[in-house]
Amino acid sequence: MTLKEGTNNHTYVVEKIRIELNLERRLEALGLTEGSQITVLNNDKKGAMTVKFRGTRFAFGRRIADNIFVKVAAV
């Protein structure tokens, strides 16, 4: 599933990121890599979504969120 399909207050594990190389490198520099846990804070499914990873909140646009593939994190 993609991150954009994620629901509020659920934690996911990043499986892969498929986006242009320069943006992928920027996300890696921020700490979002394969295997990272990411929590969806606000996803109204209309535009940008708010997520939290590595202790910091970020806003992702639809294009970015549609290219991050995740799975539900084990509890």
Biopython code that builds the backbone (N, CA, C, O; Angstrom):
import numpy as np
from Bio.PDB.StructureBuilder import StructureBuilder

atoms = [
    (1, "MET", "N", (0.845, -1.184, 0.000)),
    (1, "MET", "CA", (0.000, 0.000, 0.000)),
    (1, "MET", "C", (0.882, 1.235, 0.000)),
    (1, "MET", "O", (2.056, 1.166, 0.363)),
    (2, "THR", "N", (0.329, 2.345, -0.400)),
    (2, "THR", "CA", (1.094, 3.590, -0.383)),
    (2, "THR", "C", (0.825, 4.338, 0.916)),
    (2, "THR", "O", (-0.174, 4.092, 1.592)),
    (3, "LEU", "N", (1.714, 5.240, 1.250)),
    (3, "LEU", "CA", (1.557, 6.031, 2.464)),
    (3, "LEU", "C", (0.275, 6.854, 2.413)),
    (3, "LEU", "O", (-0.363, 7.061, 3.445)),
    (4, "LYS", "N", (-0.109, 7.321, 1.242)),
    (4, "LYS", "CA", (-1.325, 8.126, 1.103)),
    (4, "LYS", "C", (-2.578, 7.350, 1.511)),
    (4, "LYS", "O", (-3.579, 7.955, 1.895)),
    (5, "GLU", "N", (-2.533, 6.032, 1.433)),
    (5, "GLU", "CA", (-3.656, 5.195, 1.842)),
    (5, "GLU", "C", (-3.689, 4.960, 3.348)),
    (5, "GLU", "O", (-4.649, 4.386, 3.863)),
    (6, "GLY", "N", (-2.659, 5.396, 4.055)),
    (6, "GLY", "CA", (-2.570, 5.174, 5.495)),
    (6, "GLY", "C", (-3.637, 5.929, 6.272)),
    (6, "GLY", "O", (-4.160, 6.943, 5.811)),
    (7, "THR", "N", (-3.948, 5.423, 7.450)),
    (7, "THR", "CA", (-4.974, 6.039, 8.289)),
    (7, "THR", "C", (-4.335, 6.745, 9.476)),
    (7, "THR", "O", (-3.230, 6.409, 9.900)),
    (8, "ASN", "N", (-5.050, 7.722, 9.999)),
    (8, "ASN", "CA", (-4.544, 8.534, 11.108)),
    (8, "ASN", "C", (-4.178, 7.678, 12.314)),
    (8, "ASN", "O", (-4.850, 6.697, 12.630)),
    (9, "ASN", "N", (-3.095, 8.076, 12.979)),
    (9, "ASN", "CA", (-2.615, 7.455, 14.215)),
    (9, "ASN", "C", (-2.204, 6.000, 14.065)),
    (9, "ASN", "O", (-2.231, 5.251, 15.042)),
    (10, "HIS", "N", (-1.824, 5.587, 12.867)),
    (10, "HIS", "CA", (-1.299, 4.249, 12.647)),
    (10, "HIS", "C", (0.165, 4.358, 12.246)),
    (10, "HIS", "O", (0.573, 5.323, 11.600)),
    (11, "THR", "N", (0.943, 3.366, 12.634)),
    (11, "THR", "CA", (2.368, 3.346, 12.331)),
    (11, "THR", "C", (2.636, 2.308, 11.250)),
    (11, "THR", "O", (2.067, 1.216, 11.254)),
    (12, "TYR", "N", (3.517, 2.676, 10.328)),
    (12, "TYR", "CA", (3.850, 1.830, 9.190)),
    (12, "TYR", "C", (5.366, 1.715, 9.071)),
    (12, "TYR", "O", (6.111, 2.515, 9.638)),
    (13, "VAL", "N", (5.806, 0.708, 8.323)),
    (13, "VAL", "CA", (7.219, 0.517, 8.020)),
    (13, "VAL", "C", (7.402, 0.773, 6.527)),
    (13, "VAL", "O", (6.665, 0.229, 5.705)),
    (14, "VAL", "N", (8.379, 1.594, 6.180)),
    (14, "VAL", "CA", (8.641, 1.920, 4.776)),
    (14, "VAL", "C", (9.258, 0.707, 4.092)),
    (14, "VAL", "O", (10.279, 0.183, 4.538)),
    (15, "GLU", "N", (8.627, 0.266, 3.004)),
    (15, "GLU", "CA", (9.155, -0.854, 2.221)),
    (15, "GLU", "C", (10.038, -0.369, 1.079)),
    (15, "GLU", "O", (11.118, -0.912, 0.852)),
    (16, "LYS", "N", (9.579, 0.653, 0.363)),
    (16, "LYS", "CA", (10.397, 1.230, -0.704)),
    (16, "LYS", "C", (9.903, 2.625, -1.040)),
    (16, "LYS", "O", (8.753, 2.984, -0.785)),
    (17, "ILE", "N", (10.806, 3.397, -1.619)),
    (17, "ILE", "CA", (10.496, 4.757, -2.052)),
    (17, "ILE", "C", (10.805, 4.820, -3.541)),
    (17, "ILE", "O", (11.933, 4.568, -3.964)),
    (18, "ARG", "N", (9.790, 5.159, -4.327)),
    (18, "ARG", "CA", (9.974, 5.258, -5.779)),
    (18, "ARG", "C", (9.652, 6.679, -6.221)),
    (18, "ARG", "O", (8.509, 7.003, -6.547)),
    (19, "ILE", "N", (10.663, 7.505, -6.223)),
    (19, "ILE", "CA", (10.498, 8.900, -6.617)),
    (19, "ILE", "C", (11.818, 9.355, -7.224)),
    (19, "ILE", "O", (12.824, 8.661, -7.079)),
    (20, "GLU", "N", (11.843, 10.485, -7.892)),
    (20, "GLU", "CA", (13.077, 10.902, -8.553)),
    (20, "GLU", "C", (14.241, 10.953, -7.552)),
    (20, "GLU", "O", (14.062, 11.248, -6.371)),
    (21, "LEU", "N", (15.410, 10.662, -8.060)),
    (21, "LEU", "CA", (16.588, 10.435, -7.225)),
    (21, "LEU", "C", (16.898, 11.584, -6.280)),
    (21, "LEU", "O", (17.211, 11.347, -5.113)),
    (22, "ASN", "N", (16.820, 12.837, -6.758)),
    (22, "ASN", "CA", (17.184, 13.962, -5.885)),
    (22, "ASN", "C", (16.224, 14.083, -4.705)),
    (22, "ASN", "O", (16.655, 14.419, -3.602)),
    (23, "LEU", "N", (14.949, 13.819, -4.908)),
    (23, "LEU", "CA", (13.985, 13.879, -3.816)),
    (23, "LEU", "C", (14.149, 12.684, -2.884)),
    (23, "LEU", "O", (13.998, 12.811, -1.669)),
    (24, "GLU", "N", (14.457, 11.526, -3.456)),
    (24, "GLU", "CA", (14.707, 10.345, -2.624)),
    (24, "GLU", "C", (15.914, 10.577, -1.722)),
    (24, "GLU", "O", (15.895, 10.202, -0.550)),
    (25, "ARG", "N", (16.943, 11.182, -2.253)),
    (25, "ARG", "CA", (18.147, 11.476, -1.454)),
    (25, "ARG", "C", (17.832, 12.477, -0.345)),
    (25, "ARG", "O", (18.364, 12.365, 0.760)),
    (26, "ARG", "N", (16.980, 13.442, -0.628)),
    (26, "ARG", "CA", (16.587, 14.425, 0.391)),
    (26, "ARG", "C", (15.815, 13.743, 1.518)),
    (26, "ARG", "O", (16.049, 14.032, 2.691)),
    (27, "LEU", "N", (14.908, 12.852, 1.175)),
    (27, "LEU", "CA", (14.166, 12.114, 2.199)),
    (27, "LEU", "C", (15.108, 11.247, 3.032)),
    (27, "LEU", "O", (14.946, 11.140, 4.248)),
    (28, "GLU", "N", (16.090, 10.630, 2.379)),
    (28, "GLU", "CA", (17.080, 9.843, 3.107)),
    (28, "GLU", "C", (17.874, 10.713, 4.066)),
    (28, "GLU", "O", (18.165, 10.296, 5.187)),
    (29, "ALA", "N", (18.225, 11.912, 3.638)),
    (29, "ALA", "CA", (18.964, 12.832, 4.506)),
    (29, "ALA", "C", (18.142, 13.230, 5.730)),
    (29, "ALA", "O", (18.702, 13.512, 6.789)),
    (30, "LEU", "N", (16.820, 13.253, 5.589)),
    (30, "LEU", "CA", (15.936, 13.562, 6.710)),
    (30, "LEU", "C", (15.717, 12.349, 7.615)),
    (30, "LEU", "O", (15.169, 12.475, 8.710)),
    (31, "GLY", "N", (16.148, 11.174, 7.149)),
    (31, "GLY", "CA", (16.019, 9.968, 7.954)),
    (31, "GLY", "C", (14.946, 9.008, 7.508)),
    (31, "GLY", "O", (14.700, 8.008, 8.183)),
    (32, "LEU", "N", (14.300, 9.280, 6.391)),
    (32, "LEU", "CA", (13.259, 8.374, 5.879)),
    (32, "LEU", "C", (13.904, 7.405, 4.899)),
    (32, "LEU", "O", (14.153, 7.742, 3.742)),
    (33, "THR", "N", (14.166, 6.206, 5.377)),
    (33, "THR", "CA", (14.792, 5.171, 4.567)),
    (33, "THR", "C", (13.949, 3.904, 4.634)),
    (33, "THR", "O", (13.025, 3.805, 5.441)),
    (34, "GLU", "N", (14.272, 2.943, 3.786)),
    (34, "GLU", "CA", (13.564, 1.665, 3.835)),
    (34, "GLU", "C", (13.771, 1.050, 5.212)),
    (34, "GLU", "O", (14.891, 1.013, 5.721)),
    (35, "GLY", "N", (12.692, 0.569, 5.808)),
    (35, "GLY", "CA", (12.755, -0.006, 7.145)),
    (35, "GLY", "C", (12.425, 0.972, 8.254)),
    (35, "GLY", "O", (12.247, 0.566, 9.403)),
    (36, "SER", "N", (12.340, 2.259, 7.929)),
    (36, "SER", "CA", (11.989, 3.281, 8.926)),
    (36, "SER", "C", (10.530, 3.161, 9.313)),
    (36, "SER", "O", (9.693, 2.766, 8.501)),
    (37, "GLN", "N", (10.226, 3.504, 10.557)),
    (37, "GLN", "CA", (8.835, 3.553, 10.986)),
    (37, "GLN", "C", (8.319, 4.970, 10.785)),
    (37, "GLN", "O", (9.026, 5.943, 11.046)),
    (38, "ILE", "N", (7.090, 5.075, 10.322)),
    (38, "ILE", "CA", (6.477, 6.366, 10.062)),
    (38, "ILE", "C", (5.035, 6.323, 10.564)),
    (38, "ILE", "O", (4.308, 5.366, 10.299)),
    (39, "THR", "N", (4.632, 7.353, 11.281)),
    (39, "THR", "CA", (3.289, 7.429, 11.844)),
    (39, "THR", "C", (2.500, 8.510, 11.130)),
    (39, "THR", "O", (2.971, 9.639, 10.992)),
    (40, "VAL", "N", (1.302, 8.170, 10.675)),
    (40, "VAL", "CA", (0.430, 9.141, 10.021)),
    (40, "VAL", "C", (-0.300, 9.925, 11.113)),
    (40, "VAL", "O", (-1.031, 9.341, 11.914)),
    (41, "LEU", "N", (-0.105, 11.231, 11.148)),
    (41, "LEU", "CA", (-0.761, 12.072, 12.135)),
    (41, "LEU", "C", (-2.064, 12.646, 11.612)),
    (41, "LEU", "O", (-3.056, 12.713, 12.338)),
    (42, "ASN", "N", (-2.064, 13.066, 10.340)),
    (42, "ASN", "CA", (-3.272, 13.640, 9.748)),
    (42, "ASN", "C", (-3.286, 13.336, 8.260)),
    (42, "ASN", "O", (-2.400, 13.757, 7.516)),
    (43, "ASN", "N", (-4.294, 12.608, 7.843)),
    (43, "ASN", "CA", (-4.453, 12.283, 6.431)),
    (43, "ASN", "C", (-5.925, 12.453, 6.070)),
    (43, "ASN", "O", (-6.731, 11.541, 6.254)),
    (44, "ASP", "N", (-6.264, 13.629, 5.556)),
    (44, "ASP", "CA", (-7.659, 13.866, 5.180)),
    (44, "ASP", "C", (-7.952, 13.427, 3.749)),
    (44, "ASP", "O", (-9.064, 13.616, 3.256)),
    (45, "LYS", "N", (-6.954, 12.839, 3.078)),
    (45, "LYS", "CA", (-7.070, 12.287, 1.720)),
    (45, "LYS", "C", (-7.341, 13.336, 0.645)),
    (45, "LYS", "O", (-7.639, 12.976, -0.494)),
    (46, "LYS", "N", (-7.247, 14.609, 0.972)),
    (46, "LYS", "CA", (-7.522, 15.658, -0.013)),
    (46, "LYS", "C", (-6.257, 16.334, -0.526)),
    (46, "LYS", "O", (-6.215, 16.747, -1.685)),
    (47, "GLY", "N", (-5.249, 16.456, 0.287)),
    (47, "GLY", "CA", (-4.038, 17.156, -0.114)),
    (47, "GLY", "C", (-2.864, 16.669, 0.697)),
    (47, "GLY", "O", (-2.601, 15.469, 0.780)),
    (48, "ALA", "N", (-2.163, 17.607, 1.292)),
    (48, "ALA", "CA", (-0.992, 17.264, 2.085)),
    (48, "ALA", "C", (-1.388, 16.464, 3.320)),
    (48, "ALA", "O", (-2.494, 16.596, 3.842)),
    (49, "MET", "N", (-0.460, 15.636, 3.768)),
    (49, "MET", "CA", (-0.676, 14.862, 4.984)),
    (49, "MET", "C", (0.468, 15.132, 5.946)),
    (49, "MET", "O", (1.571, 15.484, 5.527)),
    (50, "THR", "N", (0.207, 14.970, 7.220)),
    (50, "THR", "CA", (1.221, 15.178, 8.246)),
    (50, "THR", "C", (1.649, 13.822, 8.785)),
    (50, "THR", "O", (0.817, 12.988, 9.144)),
    (51, "VAL", "N", (2.960, 13.617, 8.835)),
    (51, "VAL", "CA", (3.506, 12.361, 9.333)),
    (51, "VAL", "C", (4.598, 12.652, 10.355)),
    (51, "VAL", "O", (5.071, 13.782, 10.475)),
    (52, "LYS", "N", (4.988, 11.619, 11.085)),
    (52, "LYS", "CA", (6.061, 11.759, 12.065)),
    (52, "LYS", "C", (7.016, 10.589, 11.906)),
    (52, "LYS", "O", (6.599, 9.431, 11.900)),
    (53, "PHE", "N", (8.291, 10.898, 11.779)),
    (53, "PHE", "CA", (9.320, 9.868, 11.801)),
    (53, "PHE", "C", (10.578, 10.471, 12.386)),
    (53, "PHE", "O", (10.852, 11.661, 12.233)),
    (54, "ARG", "N", (11.334, 9.626, 13.058)),
    (54, "ARG", "CA", (12.560, 10.052, 13.746)),
    (54, "ARG", "C", (12.303, 11.220, 14.699)),
    (54, "ARG", "O", (13.170, 12.072, 14.888)),
    (55, "GLY", "N", (11.108, 11.258, 15.297)),
    (55, "GLY", "CA", (10.783, 12.263, 16.303)),
    (55, "GLY", "C", (10.415, 13.634, 15.771)),
    (55, "GLY", "O", (10.274, 14.577, 16.550)),
    (56, "THR", "N", (10.257, 13.769, 14.457)),
    (56, "THR", "CA", (9.959, 15.067, 13.855)),
    (56, "THR", "C", (8.727, 14.965, 12.969)),
    (56, "THR", "O", (8.505, 13.943, 12.320)),
    (57, "ARG", "N", (7.930, 16.021, 12.943)),
    (57, "ARG", "CA", (6.736, 16.074, 12.091)),
    (57, "ARG", "C", (7.091, 16.665, 10.728)),
    (57, "ARG", "O", (7.881, 17.603, 10.621)),
    (58, "PHE", "N", (6.487, 16.091, 9.699)),
    (58, "PHE", "CA", (6.688, 16.561, 8.334)),
    (58, "PHE", "C", (5.347, 16.591, 7.613)),
    (58, "PHE", "O", (4.437, 15.835, 7.951)),
    (59, "ALA", "N", (5.228, 17.459, 6.629)),
    (59, "ALA", "CA", (4.061, 17.483, 5.751)),
    (59, "ALA", "C", (4.502, 16.976, 4.383)),
    (59, "ALA", "O", (5.473, 17.473, 3.814)),
    (60, "PHE", "N", (3.794, 15.998, 3.867)),
    (60, "PHE", "CA", (4.069, 15.438, 2.551)),
    (60, "PHE", "C", (2.909, 15.743, 1.635)),
    (60, "PHE", "O", (1.748, 15.628, 2.028)),
    (61, "GLY", "N", (3.221, 16.130, 0.415)),
    (61, "GLY", "CA", (2.193, 16.303, -0.598)),
    (61, "GLY", "C", (1.748, 14.959, -1.134)),
    (61, "GLY", "O", (2.374, 13.933, -0.869)),
    (62, "ARG", "N", (0.665, 14.972, -1.888)),
    (62, "ARG", "CA", (0.098, 13.743, -2.440)),
    (62, "ARG", "C", (1.093, 12.996, -3.323)),
    (62, "ARG", "O", (1.174, 11.770, -3.262)),
    (63, "ARG", "N", (1.848, 13.720, -4.140)),
    (63, "ARG", "CA", (2.787, 13.074, -5.068)),
    (63, "ARG", "C", (3.853, 12.291, -4.320)),
    (63, "ARG", "O", (4.197, 11.175, -4.711)),
    (64, "ILE", "N", (4.373, 12.864, -3.257)),
    (64, "ILE", "CA", (5.388, 12.158, -2.465)),
    (64, "ILE", "C", (4.760, 10.960, -1.762)),
    (64, "ILE", "O", (5.303, 9.856, -1.813)),
    (65, "ALA", "N", (3.620, 11.169, -1.106)),
    (65, "ALA", "CA", (2.973, 10.095, -0.350)),
    (65, "ALA", "C", (2.544, 8.940, -1.250)),
    (65, "ALA", "O", (2.518, 7.793, -0.805)),
    (66, "ASP", "N", (2.208, 9.221, -2.502)),
    (66, "ASP", "CA", (1.813, 8.165, -3.438)),
    (66, "ASP", "C", (2.993, 7.315, -3.895)),
    (66, "ASP", "O", (2.794, 6.246, -4.473)),
    (67, "ASN", "N", (4.208, 7.770, -3.648)),
    (67, "ASN", "CA", (5.399, 7.048, -4.094)),
    (67, "ASN", "C", (6.205, 6.447, -2.951)),
    (67, "ASN", "O", (7.335, 6.000, -3.153)),
    (68, "ILE", "N", (5.633, 6.434, -1.761)),
    (68, "ILE", "CA", (6.253, 5.769, -0.615)),
    (68, "ILE", "C", (5.383, 4.563, -0.285)),
    (68, "ILE", "O", (4.212, 4.710, 0.065)),
    (69, "PHE", "N", (5.958, 3.379, -0.397)),
    (69, "PHE", "CA", (5.219, 2.147, -0.163)),
    (69, "PHE", "C", (5.501, 1.643, 1.244)),
    (69, "PHE", "O", (6.655, 1.568, 1.666)),
    (70, "VAL", "N", (4.446, 1.299, 1.966)),
    (70, "VAL", "CA", (4.563, 0.930, 3.371)),
    (70, "VAL", "C", (3.780, -0.347, 3.671)),
    (70, "VAL", "O", (2.956, -0.797, 2.876)),
    (71, "LYS", "N", (4.062, -0.909, 4.832)),
    (71, "LYS", "CA", (3.260, -2.012, 5.379)),
    (71, "LYS", "C", (2.985, -1.682, 6.836)),
    (71, "LYS", "O", (3.709, -0.892, 7.443)),
    (72, "VAL", "N", (1.954, -2.275, 7.396)),
    (72, "VAL", "CA", (1.580, -2.018, 8.778)),
    (72, "VAL", "C", (2.684, -2.535, 9.688)),
    (72, "VAL", "O", (3.175, -3.651, 9.514)),
    (73, "ALA", "N", (3.072, -1.710, 10.666)),
    (73, "ALA", "CA", (4.122, -2.102, 11.604)),
    (73, "ALA", "C", (3.595, -3.127, 12.598)),
    (73, "ALA", "O", (2.457, -3.031, 13.057)),
    (74, "ALA", "N", (4.417, -4.094, 12.922)),
    (74, "ALA", "CA", (4.040, -5.089, 13.935)),
    (74, "ALA", "C", (4.032, -4.413, 15.297)),
    (74, "ALA", "O", (4.891, -3.584, 15.595)),
    (75, "VAL", "N", (3.070, -4.769, 16.107)),
    (75, "VAL", "CA", (2.935, -4.137, 17.428)),
    (75, "VAL", "C", (3.866, -4.734, 18.422)),
    (75, "VAL", "O", (3.881, -4.318, 19.581)),
]
sb = StructureBuilder()
sb.init_structure("model")
sb.init_model(0)
sb.init_chain("A")
sb.init_seg("    ")
for serial, (resi, resn, name, xyz) in enumerate(atoms, 1):
    if name == "N":
        sb.init_residue(resn, " ", resi, " ")
    sb.init_atom(name, np.array(xyz, "f"), 0.0, 1.0, " ", f" {name:<3s}", serial, name[0])
structure = sb.get_structure()
